[in-house]
Amino acid sequence: MPLARKRQICLTDTPYYHCVSRCVRRAYLCGKDNVTGKSFEHRRQWVEDRLLFLSTVFAIDVCAYAIMSNHSHVVLHVNVNDANHWTDKQVCARWHKLHKGTLLTQQFLSSETTSFSAPELDSLQATLSIYRQRLMDISWFMRELNEPIARKANHEDQCTGHFWEGRFKSQALLDEHAIAACMVYVDLNPIRAKLATTPETSKHTSVRRRIIDLKHGKQPSTLMPFLSNVLTRQTTVIPFNLIDYLKLVDLSGRSLHPTKSGAINMNQSPILQRLGFDEQTWNTLFSSFEETFSVAAGQNDTLKSYKRRRRHKRLVGSI
């Protein structure tokens, strides 16, 4: 039986999570349906646009993503500190980008001079507290990502019913090793599926978006920044150097995995030694990240500590 979501996502363990959403009814999210011959490639942009829009609304940073033919990968970071420092006006304005809210929240946002009675103020504060919690909730983030896509796809297919599986898959990333391995795994998905030959040609992935912006000397504003090239006012960053990460993705994509059909040529990179991995272990890890781990990923000591805190009887995989 699947673990309850509240047992899979716990911010005291880690703010980093890998989430995967898959289609049902043999539905195609993107790409070409070989049975009907119909192309759904345009839907890839739907998902990417919605994902990057939500990163500007929620207190949740997007670290990596890849939009595949019948599933999508995202690596997310929950920024609780940002959410707790938003004013009530900011919380209200962000939520109203997604939903109309209530009559009280509309009045609160539209005027600086609106006076409320004591019961109205109590109701308003309770509502804004709920909004604040939702804006740093991964389940709400994935709901706001997937539901609009499902409605558009159902409208286009002229049908009703579920488009996505009932639950998205969630994996806790407990340390820097797990974060790096998962991000590489996500960014290499199109190459492994032979949809692209290099990271820079992997459409609708975070690595391609980062490469494009790097050519202009910047990092994407809608993605969580790396340690390098970061403004001093930004307090949360991915704990790696961007150039080193790109080298790692390129190197990792050059080794051929026996269960994956796509690869690029092999090379060497010093970052493997700096992260403390031998090459064989690293290749196994990034090539089959979902299969290697269950609800959490990390080194042996961090996984054991996580298991004790969460009272899990068994956790699959370690780094």
Summary of the structure (lengths in Angstrom):
residues: 319
radius of gyration: 20.8
end to end distance: 25.0
largest distance: 68.4
contacts: 976
relative contact order: 0.14
helix: 45%
strand: 12%
